[in-house]
Amino acid sequence: MKHAPQPLANKLLNSVIHRQSDSLDQAAFRAGLCTSLYEVILEQASQHCSEELHDLLSLACDINQEAYYSLYAVVNGEDE
């Protein structure tokens, strides 16, 4: 039986579900990477997507940034 390709969303969800837990330092690093990824996605979305979708992506980006700053503060022993 041949391997049937999975949709990209399923691949991403499976990789998240089956990963080991990250340290707080690693989680902060990943959240920082996501911030950069969101910036690229938002740039593309502003050109190719509806305003509503762009607004939803902006909200997700803001939530990720809040998580990043919180993790960064904990990892580096800083008060928010």
Backbone as JSON Lines, residues from 0, in Angstrom:
{"i":0,"aa":"M","n":[0.85,-1.17,0.0],"ca":[0.0,0.0,0.0],"c":[0.89,1.24,0.0]}
{"i":1,"aa":"K","n":[0.6,2.15,-0.88],"ca":[1.37,3.39,-0.97],"c":[0.95,4.35,0.13]}
{"i":2,"aa":"H","n":[1.9,5.17,0.5],"ca":[1.62,6.2,1.51],"c":[0.83,7.32,0.86]}
{"i":3,"aa":"A","n":[-0.32,7.62,1.41],"ca":[-1.13,8.73,0.9],"c":[-0.64,10.03,1.52]}
{"i":4,"aa":"P","n":[-0.36,11.03,0.7],"ca":[0.11,12.3,1.27],"c":[-0.95,12.95,2.15]}
{"i":5,"aa":"Q","n":[-0.48,13.55,3.23],"ca":[-1.38,14.24,4.15],"c":[-1.46,15.71,3.77]}
{"i":6,"aa":"P","n":[-2.61,16.33,3.99],"ca":[-2.68,17.78,3.81],"c":[-1.71,18.46,4.78]}
{"i":7,"aa":"L","n":[-1.22,19.62,4.38],"ca":[-0.24,20.35,5.19],"c":[-0.72,20.59,6.61]}
{"i":8,"aa":"A","n":[-1.97,20.97,6.78],"ca":[-2.49,21.24,8.13],"c":[-2.4,20.0,9.01]}
{"i":9,"aa":"N","n":[-2.7,18.83,8.46],"ca":[-2.6,17.59,9.25],"c":[-1.15,17.31,9.64]}
{"i":10,"aa":"K","n":[-0.21,17.53,8.73],"ca":[1.21,17.32,9.04],"c":[1.64,18.23,10.18]}
{"i":11,"aa":"L","n":[1.24,19.5,10.1],"ca":[1.63,20.45,11.15],"c":[1.02,20.08,12.49]}
{"i":12,"aa":"L","n":[-0.25,19.72,12.5],"ca":[-0.9,19.33,13.75],"c":[-0.27,18.08,14.34]}
{"i":13,"aa":"N","n":[0.05,17.1,13.52],"ca":[0.69,15.88,14.01],"c":[2.06,16.17,14.6]}
{"i":14,"aa":"S","n":[2.81,17.07,13.99],"ca":[4.14,17.37,14.52],"c":[4.04,18.08,15.86]}
{"i":15,"aa":"V","n":[3.01,18.89,16.05],"ca":[2.82,19.59,17.33],"c":[2.35,18.61,18.4]}
{"i":16,"aa":"I","n":[1.42,17.74,18.06],"ca":[0.86,16.8,19.03],"c":[1.89,15.8,19.52]}
{"i":17,"aa":"H","n":[2.76,15.32,18.64],"ca":[3.68,14.24,18.99],"c":[5.06,14.72,19.44]}
{"i":18,"aa":"R","n":[5.24,16.02,19.6],"ca":[6.52,16.55,20.06],"c":[6.63,16.47,21.58]}
{"i":19,"aa":"Q","n":[7.84,16.36,22.07],"ca":[8.08,16.42,23.5],"c":[7.88,17.86,23.97]}
{"i":20,"aa":"S","n":[7.61,18.03,25.25],"ca":[7.43,19.37,25.8],"c":[8.74,20.15,25.71]}
{"i":21,"aa":"D","n":[8.63,21.43,25.4],"ca":[9.79,22.29,25.32],"c":[10.1,22.89,26.69]}
{"i":22,"aa":"S","n":[11.35,23.25,26.88],"ca":[11.7,24.04,28.05],"c":[11.14,25.45,27.82]}
{"i":23,"aa":"L","n":[11.06,26.24,28.87],"ca":[10.56,27.61,28.71],"c":[11.45,28.41,27.77]}
{"i":24,"aa":"D","n":[12.75,28.17,27.84],"ca":[13.69,28.86,26.95],"c":[13.4,28.51,25.49]}
{"i":25,"aa":"Q","n":[13.2,27.22,25.23],"ca":[12.9,26.78,23.87],"c":[11.54,27.31,23.41]}
{"i":26,"aa":"A","n":[10.57,27.35,24.32],"ca":[9.24,27.88,23.98],"c":[9.33,29.37,23.63]}
{"i":27,"aa":"A","n":[10.14,30.12,24.37],"ca":[10.32,31.54,24.07],"c":[10.98,31.71,22.7]}
{"i":28,"aa":"F","n":[11.96,30.88,22.41],"ca":[12.63,30.93,21.11],"c":[11.64,30.66,19.98]}
{"i":29,"aa":"R","n":[10.82,29.62,20.15],"ca":[9.83,29.26,19.12],"c":[8.79,30.36,18.95]}
{"i":30,"aa":"A","n":[8.37,30.97,20.05],"ca":[7.4,32.07,19.96],"c":[8.01,33.25,19.21]}
{"i":31,"aa":"G","n":[9.3,33.5,19.42],"ca":[9.99,34.55,18.67],"c":[10.03,34.25,17.18]}
{"i":32,"aa":"L","n":[10.29,32.98,16.84],"ca":[10.26,32.58,15.43],"c":[8.87,32.77,14.84]}
{"i":33,"aa":"C","n":[7.86,32.43,15.62],"ca":[6.48,32.6,15.14],"c":[6.16,34.06,14.87]}
{"i":34,"aa":"T","n":[6.72,34.96,15.66],"ca":[6.49,36.38,15.43],"c":[7.0,36.77,14.04]}
{"i":35,"aa":"S","n":[8.19,36.3,13.69],"ca":[8.73,36.58,12.36],"c":[7.88,35.95,11.27]}
{"i":36,"aa":"L","n":[7.43,34.73,11.5],"ca":[6.58,34.04,10.54],"c":[5.26,34.79,10.35]}
{"i":37,"aa":"Y","n":[4.67,35.25,11.45],"ca":[3.42,36.01,11.34],"c":[3.61,37.28,10.52]}
{"i":38,"aa":"E","n":[4.75,37.94,10.66],"ca":[5.0,39.16,9.9],"c":[4.98,38.88,8.4]}
{"i":39,"aa":"V","n":[5.6,37.78,7.99],"ca":[5.6,37.39,6.57],"c":[4.19,37.03,6.12]}
{"i":40,"aa":"I","n":[3.48,36.26,6.94],"ca":[2.11,35.85,6.59],"c":[1.21,37.08,6.47]}
{"i":41,"aa":"L","n":[1.33,38.01,7.4],"ca":[0.48,39.21,7.36],"c":[0.76,40.05,6.12]}
{"i":42,"aa":"E","n":[2.03,40.13,5.73],"ca":[2.37,40.87,4.51],"c":[1.7,40.24,3.29]}
{"i":43,"aa":"Q","n":[1.76,38.92,3.2],"ca":[1.11,38.22,2.09],"c":[-0.41,38.33,2.18]}
{"i":44,"aa":"A","n":[-0.94,38.22,3.38],"ca":[-2.39,38.28,3.57],"c":[-2.95,39.64,3.17]}
{"i":45,"aa":"S","n":[-2.19,40.69,3.44],"ca":[-2.69,42.02,3.1],"c":[-2.83,42.19,1.59]}
{"i":46,"aa":"Q","n":[-2.07,41.41,0.83],"ca":[-2.13,41.5,-0.63],"c":[-3.12,40.51,-1.25]}
{"i":47,"aa":"H","n":[-3.35,39.38,-0.57],"ca":[-4.08,38.28,-1.22],"c":[-5.32,37.79,-0.47]}
{"i":48,"aa":"C","n":[-5.61,38.31,0.71],"ca":[-6.73,37.79,1.5],"c":[-7.72,38.89,1.84]}
{"i":49,"aa":"S","n":[-8.85,38.47,2.33],"ca":[-9.88,39.43,2.73],"c":[-9.42,40.2,3.97]}
{"i":50,"aa":"E","n":[-10.05,41.33,4.2],"ca":[-9.73,42.14,5.37],"c":[-10.03,41.37,6.66]}
{"i":51,"aa":"E","n":[-11.11,40.59,6.65],"ca":[-11.49,39.81,7.83],"c":[-10.41,38.79,8.18]}
{"i":52,"aa":"L","n":[-9.9,38.08,7.17],"ca":[-8.85,37.1,7.42],"c":[-7.58,37.78,7.91]}
{"i":53,"aa":"H","n":[-7.26,38.92,7.33],"ca":[-6.09,39.67,7.77],"c":[-6.24,40.08,9.23]}
{"i":54,"aa":"D","n":[-7.44,40.51,9.62],"ca":[-7.68,40.9,11.01],"c":[-7.53,39.71,11.96]}
{"i":55,"aa":"L","n":[-8.01,38.54,11.55],"ca":[-7.86,37.34,12.38],"c":[-6.4,36.96,12.53]}
{"i":56,"aa":"L","n":[-5.64,37.04,11.45],"ca":[-4.21,36.75,11.52],"c":[-3.49,37.76,12.41]}
{"i":57,"aa":"S","n":[-3.9,39.01,12.34],"ca":[-3.31,40.05,13.2],"c":[-3.57,39.75,14.67]}
{"i":58,"aa":"L","n":[-4.78,39.3,14.98],"ca":[-5.12,38.94,16.35],"c":[-4.25,37.77,16.83]}
{"i":59,"aa":"A","n":[-4.1,36.75,15.99],"ca":[-3.25,35.61,16.35],"c":[-1.81,36.06,16.57]}
{"i":60,"aa":"C","n":[-1.34,36.97,15.75],"ca":[0.02,37.5,15.9],"c":[0.16,38.23,17.24]}
{"i":61,"aa":"D","n":[-0.82,39.05,17.59],"ca":[-0.78,39.78,18.86],"c":[-0.76,38.83,20.05]}
{"i":62,"aa":"I","n":[-1.58,37.78,20.0],"ca":[-1.61,36.8,21.08],"c":[-0.27,36.1,21.2]}
{"i":63,"aa":"N","n":[0.33,35.75,20.07],"ca":[1.65,35.11,20.08],"c":[2.7,36.04,20.68]}
{"i":64,"aa":"Q","n":[2.64,37.32,20.33],"ca":[3.62,38.27,20.87],"c":[3.48,38.4,22.38]}
{"i":65,"aa":"E","n":[2.26,38.4,22.88],"ca":[2.06,38.46,24.33],"c":[2.68,37.23,25.0]}
{"i":66,"aa":"A","n":[2.47,36.07,24.41],"ca":[3.07,34.84,24.95],"c":[4.59,34.92,24.89]}
{"i":67,"aa":"Y","n":[5.13,35.43,23.79],"ca":[6.58,35.56,23.65],"c":[7.16,36.46,24.74]}
{"i":68,"aa":"Y","n":[6.57,37.63,24.93],"ca":[7.1,38.55,25.94],"c":[6.99,37.98,27.35]}
{"i":69,"aa":"S","n":[5.91,37.26,27.63],"ca":[5.76,36.62,28.94],"c":[6.82,35.55,29.15]}
{"i":70,"aa":"L","n":[7.01,34.7,28.15],"ca":[8.04,33.65,28.24],"c":[9.43,34.25,28.36]}
{"i":71,"aa":"Y","n":[9.71,35.28,27.58],"ca":[11.01,35.93,27.61],"c":[11.29,36.49,29.0]}
{"i":72,"aa":"A","n":[10.27,37.12,29.61],"ca":[10.44,37.69,30.94],"c":[10.73,36.6,31.97]}
{"i":73,"aa":"V","n":[10.03,35.48,31.89],"ca":[10.25,34.38,32.84],"c":[11.64,33.79,32.66]}
{"i":74,"aa":"V","n":[12.02,33.53,31.42],"ca":[13.32,32.9,31.13],"c":[14.46,33.8,31.57]}
{"i":75,"aa":"N","n":[14.32,35.11,31.4],"ca":[15.4,36.04,31.71],"c":[15.26,36.7,33.08]}
{"i":76,"aa":"G","n":[14.28,36.26,33.87],"ca":[14.11,36.77,35.23],"c":[13.74,38.23,35.29]}
{"i":77,"aa":"E","n":[13.02,38.71,34.29],"ca":[12.62,40.11,34.25],"c":[11.16,40.24,34.65]}
{"i":78,"aa":"D","n":[10.84,41.36,35.27],"ca":[9.44,41.66,35.56],"c":[8.82,42.26,34.31]}
{"i":79,"aa":"E","n":[7.54,41.96,34.1],"ca":[6.86,42.5,32.9],"c":[6.52,43.94,33.09]}
